[in-house]
Structures are given as C-alpha cells and as structure tokens.
C-alpha cells in the first residue's frame, strides 16, 4: 500500500491513521511526502514516537523513521498479545493525545495471550510521555470527558474499554507529562459496533475545568472562570442552573513555567457530548482566552450536528473497522474528516457517503445557520483472531 502524505489536509493525521490501519490489517505501507503541507515538512518527534509505538505493538519493521524524514515504510507482523506493556516518549511537548490516537485502535484489537485464558487482568498498559495540554491537538481533558464516553457508547455498547490515568500534566514548551492507558482488548471473534447518532437533543449541562500551572497564580484560573460563566450566561444556554458548580478550577504544581487552559464540554438529552476550549497564552491569561474557549464550544453546539469537529474525524477509523452500517449526523465537514475518509478508503476499501441534510431541526436558537451532514459507512467488521 502507498499513501501520499500531501493529500488534502496534508498533515500528521495521514501518518497516524495509515500506521494504525497498516498494523491492524498487517499491510506493508509506504507513506511519502509526509506533512508536505506544513511549514516544516517531515516527521517530528511526536510522529516518530507514534509510529515506533505501533511498530512495536505489531512486531514490525520500520524504514525511514528519522527526524524530518519525508518517507517511511512500515512492515507490520502479528499484533502482540494482551498483557503487554508499552512506553512511548516524544521527548518533547509532543501531544500525548495524538500518541493515543495512533495506538488505541491497534491495542484494542490485540489477541489474547492464550485463547483459553482471556481475562480482564490481561489488559494492555500503554504509558505515553509528552504534552497533555498543548497546541494543535485535543487536550487530555477532551479525550477523558468527550472522546472516551462517546466511543464507549457508540462503538462498544456502553462497555468501557479504555481507562485513562493522568499521572502528570505536561505543557508547552518542555512537555514532561505522562498518561497511562489501560485498555481491555476485544475478545476473540468480537467486533466493535456500528455507531448510530442521529438526534442532537437539547443541551442539559455545560461542564469544564480551568487550570493554571507552575508560576501562573491560581487566582488567574478563578478570574478566567468568572469570565467563562459570564459569557455562557449571556448565551442561549445561560439558564442552565448548574453552570457555575460544573466548572472546576485547578492548579497544577511543578516546574511547568507558566501555563493555563480552559476545557469545556456540553452534554445533551440525547447523549451527545461536545467539546471546546483553548490552551492559554504563555505566562498570562485574560478575557480573550475565555471568549475563544466559549466561542469554540458554542460554534460546535450551533451547527446542529450530533458530534463536534474533533470527534467528527476521530470516529472515522472506528466506523471503517466496525461490523455493520454506521450513521452519524455532523456539522460542516472538516478537512481532517475528509482526509480521514480518504485514508480509510485507501487502506480498507470502504465507501463513505456524506449527505448534506436540508431538513431544519429544533434548537435553542432557531436563527443560527445549520449545516448538517449524514456520514454513513459499512465497516469491514474487523475482529480479534
């Protein structure tokens, strides 16, 4: 198999998704023109750590896994059995959540160490090091509060497969964070379920966490919370009674320099979860941070879809691997999503349909423009051997 790393979005997502499919399907893969559309093309530390991790899980061989390399060749073998432990370290502030993105689908399908001795004690342990809350990636809080609950509900029938433990947060520019994933792999013959999410429902809760770290004083987080609550009170969701109590203020001690961030998520009556937030400006945080975080959340709530812009592309690989037809209503299609669909088609042969929906829906603010799509896919029904 061959993938052109300059296609569409042309970033690291092609490397991550391609490496995951390659390991899962045991398909040799060459990725060329890696991150060709980025200011500094080629592999960075985070991408190297990710493909080396997947290579270890799949007992594979790698060629071209060097910093700034524009081409890499993956030659996977069989996946290591459950009960294994893995460690990946970007050695920088490279995003831990992107290391999770490339490794979690693979670990989920690892076979049991013995067909007659499959127990929950044989779960996989994956230790990831780098940045937990850094630019150009979802923060770890998003994975915990949005991605993991939605993945569990949509693709696993409510059975939790991944437990996430934040051992230590890491920020720009030094990183230093650590997260441990405990993954219960699927049983032999088991598939992930097709996702169905067609109704948004009404927003019932907005929750969040606002943090400062290191030399940035705790009072900054308290001030940011006041700004966030005031802005949300002025929105169409201002009447939610639990707004203030559902947004926590956290201070992280340690040698982080000065760091801050705002992570928000909204829950609906239909079981949808939407995220939004911002990584704070270095060594200072102000009302602009609060406004940007709230605007991102509100933008994702107002498009009328059932998932936010981040889960939209994250779900594609699981739709492709599931057994049966997945159907999910989203907001406007992102370039990350169209790229993920392209990689899925190239690696698995699955066909996706993205149908623009014209029928209006009832929302809190009827005047907001609603551009919605129905994404459908008949997955390949991958199972553990």
N, C-alpha and C positions, 0 to 999 in steps of 0.2 A: 504494500500500500504506500501511496505517496500523498502528502498534504502540502499545499502551498501556504506557507505562513503569512503571506502578504494578502490573502483573500479577505475581502470585506473589512471587518474591524481590524484585522492585521496585527493583533497583539498576542499576549501570552496565553489567552484562552485557547487558541488553536493548539498550542503545545500541551496544555493541561488536558483538555478533552481528548486529543489524539493519543496521548500517552495512556490515559485510562482505558480507552477502547482497545488499544493495542494489547495491553496486559490482559484485559478481560476476555478477549476473543483469540488471544495468542496469535496475533497477526504481526509479522515484522512490518515496521513502519519507518519511512524516511520523511522527516519534516524539513523543508528547505525554506529559504527566505524568512527565517524566524524573526518575528516582531519587526518586519520590514517597514511598517508604517509608524514606528515610534521614533522619537528624536535620536535615540541611541539604540539602533537595532541589535539583535542577537540576544543570547541567553544572559540573564542576570543571575545573581546568587539564588534568589527565590526559585527561579525556574530550574536551575541546576539541582537544588535540593529536592524539588518535587519529582523530577524525572528519575533521579537517582533512587529516591524512596520507592517509586513504583517499580523500578528495575529490580530492586532488592526483593520486593514482595513477589514479583513474578519470576524470580530466579533467572533474570535475563542478562543480556549483554548490551553494552552501550558503545556507540562510537560518536565522537564529536561533542562529548559532554565537557565543554570548556567554556570559560567565561567569554562572552561576546561571540560565541560560535553562531553562525548563520544556518548551520545544518546539523541535524542529529539523526542517528539511526538507532532504532530500538528493536531488539531481537528478544522478545519475551519467551519464557518457557512456562511451565506449570506454576500456578499460584502456591505459595507456601501455606501449610495447613494452619488451622486455628490453634490458638495457644501461643502464637508467636508474638514477639515484641519488636518494635521498630523505632528508630530515632532519626529525625531529620532536623538539620540545623542550617538555617540560611546564613548564619554567622554575621548577619546584618539586621536591619529592621525590616527585612523581607516579610511579607504578610503571612502569618500563620494560617489565616483563613483560606488563603489560596493553596497552601500545602494540604489543607483539609479537602479542598475541592478536588484536587487531583488524586488523592489517596483513598478517600472514604468509599467511593463506588467500588474500588478494587478490593479493599479489605472486606466489604460487605459480602462478596462472593467467594471468599476463601473457603476451601473444602475443609471438612473436619479431619483431625489428625488420624482418626480411626472411624470407619463407617458405623461401627457398633458402639462407639464411645463418645457420642456427641453430648456435651453438657454445657451449661451456661458458664461453667468455670473455665472453659476453653476459649473464652473471648480473646479478641485481639487487643493489644495495647499499643498505641501509637503516640509517641512523645514528639511534639513539634516545638521548635525554638525559633524565635524571631520577634516580629512585632505583632501585638494583638490588636492595637488600635492605631492604624497608620493610613496614610493617604492611598488613594487609588485601589481600595479593596474594602469589602464589608468588614466592619469591626466584629470582634468576637461576640459582642453582645447581640448583634444581629443573628449570628448563627445559633446562639442559645435560645433566643426569645422568638425568632421568626422562622428561620430555615428548619431547625430540628423539629419543632412541633408540627409544622406543615408537612414536612417529609414523612414524619411518623404517621400522621393522619391519612395523607393521600396515598402513600405508596406501601404502607405497612399495616394498614387496618387498625391503627392505634397502638400497635405493639412497638415499644421503643427499642430501637436497635443501637442507638449511639448515646453514650453519656459523656458529657464534656466537662472537664475539670480544669479551671483556670488556676494554674499553680502560681503564676506570676505574670503581671501585665508588662508589655514592652511597647515603647513609643518611639517616635522619630527623635533623633536620627540613629540612636545606638541599638535599639531593639532590646534584647535581654529578657524578653517574655518567654513563657513556657505554658503550653496547653497539653493535657493528656486526654486522648480519645480512648474510650473503652467501647469496642464495637462487638456486638453479638452478630456474627455472620449468619447467613441464611442456612437452613438445614438442607441436606441433600434432596434434590428434586424440587425445592421450594423456589418460587419466583417472587419478585416484587409485584405489587398490584398496579393496575392501571389507575391513573388519577382522574377523578371527576370533580370539578369545581365550577359550577355554572351560575350560582347566585351569590351576590355580594353580601346581602343583608344590611342591617343598619349598624353603625358604629356604637358599641356599648361601653368600651373602656379605651382610654389612652394611657399607656404606661411609659416609664422611661427611667433612665439612670443618667445622671450628670456627674462627671468626675473631674477632679483635679489630681495632679500627681507631682511628687517631688517638691520643688521650690515654689510652685504656684499655690498660693494660700487657699485653704478650704473656703474662705469667705467668698472667693470668686465663684465657686460652684453654687453657693447659696444665692448669690446675685443672679447667676445665669438661670437658676430655677425660677426666680421671680419673673424674669423676662419671658421665659417659656410659658409659664402658666398664664401670664397676662395676654400673650399673643394668642394662645389657644382659646382663652375666654372670649376673645373678640371674633373667633371663627364660628362656623356653623356647629361646632362641637362644644361650644362654651358652656352648655347647660349640663354636661356630664358631671355629676356630683363628686366623683372620686378623683378628679383631675389632680388636685394638689397632693393627696395622700399616695397616689400611684406613681409619683415621680420621685425617685430616691436621689440623695446627694451623697457622693462617695469621695473620700480622699485616699489616695494610694501613697504610702511612704516609700522611700527608697531613692536610689541615685538615678532618677529619671531626667534630671534637669527640670524644666517646667513644661507640663503637658496638661491638656484639658480636652473634653469631648462631651457631646450630647448624643444620646441614643434614645430614640422614641419608637414606640410600636403601638399600633391600634388593633383592637380585636372587634369582630363584628358578630351579630346574632347568628350568622350562617357559618361561623367557624373560620372565616378568613382572618389573616394577620398581615398587616402592612408595616413596613419599617421606614424610618427616616432619621437623619442625624447629620452630624458634622464632626470632623476632627478639628479641635480648636487651634487657633493661631499660636505659634510658638511663643512662650513666655508671656502671653497676655490672652485675655478672653473678654468679649464685650457683647453688647446687644446684637451686633451683626451676626455673631455666631448663633444666638438664639433664634434670630429671624430666619437664617438659612436652614437651620435644622427643622423648624416648624414648616417652612415652605416646602421642603422636600417631602415631609410626611403628608401634608395637605395635598400636594400635587398627585401623590400616589393614591390618595383616597378619592380624589375628584374625577379621575378618568373613568370610573365606573366598572373597571375590571375587578377580578377576584384575587389577584396577586400583584405585588409591587414590581417595579422594574428590575430588581435584583433577583428575586425568586424566579421571575419570568425566564431568564436564561439558565439559571441553575437547575431548573426542573427538566430541561430538555434531555439530558443524558439518561435520566431515570424513566422518562416517557419512552425513549427508544429501547430501553432494556426490559421494560415491564411486559407482562403477558396480557394482551388484550388492548382495547382501544382507550386511550386517554383523551379527555376532553376538558379543557380549561379555558375560561374566559379571562382575557388580559386587557390591559390598557394598550396604548400605542406600542407597536413592536420596536424594540431597541436593536441597535446594530450588534450588540453582544448576542441577542437572541437569534437573529438571522445567521450570525456566524456559527453559533452552536448547532443550529439546524443543519447548516451546510456540512459541518464535520460529522454529525450523526448520520447523515445520508451517505457521505463518502465512506464511512467506516462500517456501517451496518446494512446499508441498502434500504433503510426505512424511508417512507414518504411521510412528510408532514403537510398538512393543509392549514393555512392561516386565512380565515374568512372574516372579512370586515362585517360587523353587526350594525345594522341600521336602526333596529328597534330601540327606542328610548327606555330607560329604566327609572324607577322611582328612587330618588336620592334626597339627601338632606338639603341640597341646593340645586333646584331644577335648572337654573340658568347656566350652570357650569357646562362647558363643552365636553362631550363624552365620545371618545374614540375608542371603541372596543373591538377586540378580535377574539374569535374562537380558534384556538390551536388544537388540532387533532392529530393523533398518530397511533398506528397499530404497531406496538412494540414487538421485538423479536422473541420475547419470552425466555430470556437467559435464565438458566438455573444452575445451582451448585451441583457439580458432578459427584 
